[in-house]
């Protein structure tokens, strides 16, 4: 491995020598992947780069540290032989619509199929989507088997209780003109704000308007499919879907202050059940920790809620977040339907979410939702009643018509710190 070369000279991204005639053009939304062109965000073939940023989001910092230590070959080109998944998605008509998919690269899982000739010429084109298969070992789903809600069919639910699924990892690839149009803002203004709020991390945002794609330094998304992935695009096959935003404390460690893990495992159970009954199930997991405010902010809010006069009440649930963060929720769901469009989803028969933001974003993108499913009451932890009652009072979808005025919400309290 060649050691990372030490040099006092740094070529800035705005340097005139960074603009190459060999840069590969992009025609976003073209039906022909070769005409559309590959996403080239690698650094060991700078002359071919056609995007702002690099692959792997926040992991680029770890990679840089490894290179600085001499543990990572800066000039390594991945050997992509046999890396393709056991099934293919698409192409679907939504792939050719420059307004339907603007936050991921629809051709990102098929770079070897469509751009092998360019790879053979030494252009380092890397996939931004990976497809594979897995077996899930989840205690709640094993309990569902034991209690008879799920049955061992040997195909999806194995004899040992493991759940067979297909899964897809998706890195963000942002087409800036499409993003600006979807948000109803000018592209120039979007680029300026992105530049300023990332501390000037990507000067090309304001100096290279010929580059229309950004690989943002954020986490990826993961989709879990139960049943035949091809059925996701068939609106006549019943689809149960859960779109879930990350909550590390609950999802991984089982913290009971919120309903995140219970809703996630319930969504998984319903997705498996749907697949066993001839349909297909889909759970999409987005990295948007703490309503996209981060885990530090989330824990600060927990402290503020528990220590406030009168205790942790549903009445002040959203207010305490605003006090710390300045906003109750920094998430936006405008990008979220892109993953569904990548799968070719046209109709969701059972949507397991109480969020109107998610529901409206999906429906407004052209996907039909037939039925909305709330989390069953018996799955809500006692301490999480503060969250769920506050959300219902705020207008989140639910079938309970209880009047939730301030008096009622003041009585819904979480436990104190022990």
Secondary structure, DSSP 8 states (H G I E B T S, - for coil): -------S----TT-GGG--TT-----TT-SSHHHH------STTGGG--SEE-TTTTHHHHHHHHHHHT-S-TT-----TT-S-SS-----GGGG-TTT--SS-TTTT-HHHHHHHHHHTT-----SEEEEEEEE--HHHHHHHHTTSS---SSSB-TTS-EEEEEEEE---EEHHHHHHHHTS-HHHHHHHHHHHTTTS-THHHH-TT--EEE-SS--EEEEEES-GGGGG-TTS-EEEEEEE--HHHHTT--TTSSHHHHHHHHHHHHHHHHHTTSEEEEEEE--HHHHT-HHHHHHHHHHHHHSTT-SBGGGHHHHHHHHHSSS-----TTTHHHHHHTT--EESEE----HHHHHHHHHTT-EE--B----GGGS-GGGHHHHHHHHHHT---S------HHHHHH-B-----
